[in-house]
Amino acid sequence: MQKAAGQLDVKSVKRDTLSSKVIDQIIHLLVSGQLKPGDKLPTEMDLQDMFQVSRPVLREAISSLETIGVVRRKTREGTFFTNKIWSKPYEIMLSLSSGNIRAIAETRMSQELGLVSLAAEKISDNDLHQLWENIGLMERQEGDYREFDKDFHRIIAYSASNSITEGIIDPLLNMFDDMFAGIPTENKDKRFTIEQHKQIYYALEKRDPIEAHLCMYRHLDHARNRLLESVQDEKNRKG
């Protein structure tokens, strides 16, 4: 039997606690450009002086920021802003939406279509070499090739050289990979996937954003349809 609201044992929440104000100020250091991702924060003593708060209040704020992936603490070194600040909150949001397969597939499309266009403008010869090497490894791989498929998309995303999207793409690729793991092997066409990867590669090699966008759309649309069809087949099988 569900309890009434008055029977639930909870503590009242203050609208503005000192630790929440400290969190806002620490994030402001980042947003204002005074510090950058990867930078070390001032010492605990300096932060206490800056914000005029006690050590427990400061540590509560730092712990909260660490929980959501904004900072990380290193023993004997100090506290640092993470390099992929948006990764953890985005990962949590995706986990909460894990049942909405269509939405996750469409989110991936919206992210990667923009990234591949940027990659066509920015991609280096070394990135292109890694992509071609990845295609060769995938061709020679027997059995499960999902890790090579994921790496192909990760190389493209990182070649766009955007620190915000770098923090987003890994959780998104991992979530999509987990969903694809449930697709029966007979429903996967490695040769077709490799051919689509080659088309994307050739467009990037030509530094053509429009062609790269079109090739990536065809590839992701095919993957989305396979995933949704597989989910529907599984529902039909279970009745």
C-alpha positions as CSV (number, residue, x, y, z in Angstrom):
1,M,0.0,0.0,0.0
2,Q,1.4,3.4,-1.0
3,K,2.1,5.8,1.8
4,A,0.5,9.2,2.0
5,A,2.7,12.2,1.6
6,G,2.5,13.0,5.3
7,Q,3.8,9.6,6.2
8,L,7.0,9.8,4.2
9,D,10.2,10.3,6.2
10,V,12.0,13.1,4.5
11,K,13.9,16.2,5.5
12,S,12.9,19.7,4.4
13,V,15.0,21.2,1.8
14,K,16.4,24.8,2.1
15,R,16.0,26.7,-1.1
16,D,19.6,28.1,-1.1
17,T,22.1,26.2,0.9
18,L,25.7,27.5,1.3
19,S,27.0,24.5,-0.6
20,S,24.7,25.1,-3.6
21,K,26.0,28.7,-3.7
22,V,29.6,27.4,-3.7
23,I,28.7,25.0,-6.5
24,D,27.4,27.9,-8.5
25,Q,30.5,29.9,-8.0
26,I,32.8,27.0,-8.9
27,I,30.9,26.4,-12.1
28,H,31.1,30.2,-12.8
29,L,34.9,29.9,-12.8
30,L,34.5,27.5,-15.7
31,V,31.7,29.2,-17.6
32,S,33.3,32.6,-17.4
33,G,36.5,31.2,-18.9
34,Q,38.7,31.9,-15.8
35,L,39.4,28.2,-15.7
36,K,39.2,25.6,-18.4
37,P,38.4,21.8,-18.5
38,G,41.4,20.0,-17.1
39,D,42.6,22.9,-15.0
40,K,43.4,22.5,-11.3
41,L,41.1,24.4,-8.9
42,P,42.7,26.5,-6.1
43,T,43.6,24.7,-2.9
44,E,40.9,23.9,-0.4
45,M,42.2,26.7,1.9
46,D,42.2,29.2,-0.9
47,L,38.6,28.2,-1.9
48,Q,37.5,28.6,1.7
49,D,38.9,32.1,1.8
50,M,37.5,33.0,-1.6
51,F,33.9,31.9,-0.7
52,Q,34.1,32.6,3.0
53,V,32.7,29.2,3.9
54,S,33.7,26.4,6.3
55,R,35.6,23.3,5.3
56,P,32.5,21.0,5.6
57,V,30.5,23.3,3.3
58,L,33.2,23.4,0.7
59,R,33.7,19.6,0.8
60,E,30.0,19.1,0.4
61,A,30.0,21.2,-2.7
62,I,33.1,19.5,-4.1
63,S,31.6,16.1,-3.5
64,S,28.4,17.1,-5.3
65,L,30.4,18.3,-8.3
66,E,32.5,15.1,-8.3
67,T,29.3,13.0,-8.3
68,I,28.0,14.6,-11.5
69,G,31.4,14.4,-13.2
70,V,32.3,18.1,-13.1
71,V,35.5,17.7,-11.0
72,R,37.8,14.9,-9.9
73,R,40.0,14.7,-6.9
74,K,43.5,13.3,-7.1
75,T,45.3,12.2,-3.9
76,R,48.2,14.6,-3.1
77,E,47.5,16.6,-6.3
78,G,44.3,18.4,-5.7
79,T,40.9,18.9,-7.4
80,F,40.6,19.3,-11.2
81,F,37.9,20.1,-13.6
82,T,37.3,17.0,-15.8
83,N,38.1,17.2,-19.5
84,K,34.7,15.8,-20.4
85,I,32.5,17.8,-18.1
86,W,29.2,17.1,-19.8
87,S,29.7,13.3,-20.1
88,K,28.4,12.1,-16.7
89,P,25.1,14.2,-16.6
90,Y,24.4,13.2,-20.2
91,E,25.1,9.5,-19.4
92,I,22.6,9.7,-16.5
93,M,20.0,11.3,-18.8
94,L,20.4,8.6,-21.4
95,S,20.1,5.9,-18.7
96,L,16.8,7.3,-17.6
97,S,15.6,7.3,-21.3
98,S,16.9,3.8,-22.0
99,G,13.5,2.4,-22.8
100,N,12.8,5.0,-25.5
101,I,14.8,3.4,-28.3
102,R,13.5,5.6,-31.1
103,A,14.4,8.8,-29.2
104,I,18.0,7.5,-28.5
105,A,18.4,6.5,-32.1
106,E,17.2,9.9,-33.3
107,T,19.4,11.7,-30.7
108,R,22.4,9.8,-32.1
109,M,21.5,10.9,-35.7
110,S,21.1,14.5,-34.7
111,Q,24.5,14.5,-33.0
112,E,26.5,12.6,-35.6
113,L,25.1,14.3,-38.6
114,G,26.4,17.6,-37.3
115,L,29.7,16.1,-36.2
116,V,30.5,14.4,-39.6
117,S,29.9,17.8,-41.3
118,L,32.4,19.5,-39.0
119,A,34.8,16.6,-39.3
120,A,34.9,17.0,-43.1
121,E,36.2,20.5,-42.5
122,K,38.6,19.7,-39.7
123,I,39.7,16.0,-40.1
124,S,43.5,15.4,-40.1
125,D,45.5,13.0,-42.3
126,N,46.2,11.0,-39.2
127,D,42.5,10.7,-38.4
128,L,41.8,9.6,-42.0
129,H,44.6,7.0,-41.6
130,Q,42.9,5.7,-38.4
131,L,39.6,5.5,-40.1
132,W,41.0,3.5,-43.0
133,E,42.9,1.2,-40.7
134,N,39.7,0.7,-38.7
135,I,37.8,-0.4,-41.8
136,G,40.5,-2.9,-42.6
137,L,40.4,-4.3,-39.1
138,M,36.6,-4.6,-39.3
139,E,36.8,-6.5,-42.6
140,R,39.2,-9.0,-41.1
141,Q,37.2,-9.4,-37.9
142,E,35.4,-12.7,-37.5
143,G,32.2,-12.6,-35.4
144,D,31.2,-9.6,-33.3
145,Y,32.4,-6.4,-35.0
146,R,30.5,-3.8,-32.9
147,E,33.7,-2.5,-31.2
148,F,35.2,-1.6,-34.5
149,D,31.9,0.0,-35.6
150,K,31.8,2.1,-32.5
151,D,35.5,3.1,-32.9
152,F,34.8,4.3,-36.4
153,H,32.2,6.7,-35.3
154,R,34.2,7.8,-32.3
155,I,37.2,8.7,-34.5
156,I,34.9,10.9,-36.6
157,A,33.3,12.6,-33.6
158,Y,36.7,13.4,-32.0
159,S,38.1,14.7,-35.3
160,A,35.5,17.4,-35.2
161,S,37.6,18.8,-32.3
162,N,34.8,20.0,-30.1
163,S,35.3,19.5,-26.4
164,I,31.5,19.6,-25.6
165,T,30.5,17.0,-28.1
166,E,33.4,14.8,-27.1
167,G,31.8,14.5,-23.6
168,I,28.5,13.6,-25.2
169,I,29.4,11.1,-27.9
170,D,30.9,8.3,-25.8
171,P,27.8,7.7,-23.6
172,L,25.6,7.9,-26.7
173,L,27.7,5.4,-28.6
174,N,27.8,3.1,-25.6
175,M,24.1,3.2,-25.1
176,F,23.4,2.5,-28.8
177,D,25.9,-0.3,-28.8
178,D,24.2,-1.9,-25.8
179,M,20.9,-1.8,-27.6
180,F,22.4,-3.3,-30.8
181,A,23.8,-6.2,-28.8
182,G,20.3,-7.7,-28.7
183,I,19.9,-7.9,-32.5
184,P,20.3,-11.4,-33.8
185,T,23.5,-12.0,-35.8
186,E,21.5,-13.0,-38.9
187,N,20.0,-9.5,-38.9
188,K,23.4,-7.8,-39.2
189,D,25.1,-7.2,-42.5
190,K,28.8,-6.6,-41.9
191,R,29.6,-6.2,-45.6
192,F,26.9,-3.5,-46.1
193,T,28.1,-1.7,-42.9
194,I,31.7,-1.7,-44.2
195,E,30.6,-0.4,-47.6
196,Q,28.7,2.5,-45.9
197,H,31.8,3.2,-43.8
198,K,33.9,3.4,-46.9
199,Q,31.5,5.9,-48.5
200,I,31.7,8.1,-45.4
201,Y,35.5,7.8,-45.5
202,Y,35.7,8.8,-49.1
203,A,33.5,11.9,-48.5
204,L,35.7,12.9,-45.5
205,E,38.8,12.3,-47.6
206,K,37.4,14.8,-50.1
207,R,36.7,17.2,-47.3
208,D,33.1,17.4,-48.5
209,P,30.7,18.2,-45.7
210,I,27.5,17.8,-47.7
211,E,28.4,14.4,-49.1
212,A,29.7,13.3,-45.7
213,H,26.4,14.4,-44.1
214,L,24.4,12.4,-46.8
215,C,26.5,9.3,-46.4
216,M,26.2,9.4,-42.7
217,Y,22.5,9.9,-42.8
218,R,22.1,6.8,-45.0
219,H,24.2,4.8,-42.6
220,L,22.5,5.9,-39.4
221,D,19.0,5.7,-41.0
222,H,19.7,2.1,-41.9
223,A,21.0,1.3,-38.4
224,R,17.9,3.0,-36.9
225,N,15.5,1.0,-39.0
226,R,17.3,-2.3,-38.3
227,L,17.1,-1.6,-34.6
228,L,13.5,-0.7,-34.5
229,E,12.5,-3.6,-36.7
230,S,14.4,-6.0,-34.4
231,V,12.6,-4.6,-31.4
232,Q,9.2,-4.9,-33.1
233,D,10.1,-8.5,-34.2
234,E,10.9,-9.3,-30.6
235,K,7.6,-7.9,-29.4
236,N,5.7,-9.9,-32.0
237,R,7.5,-13.1,-31.0
238,K,6.6,-12.6,-27.4
239,G,3.0,-11.9,-28.4
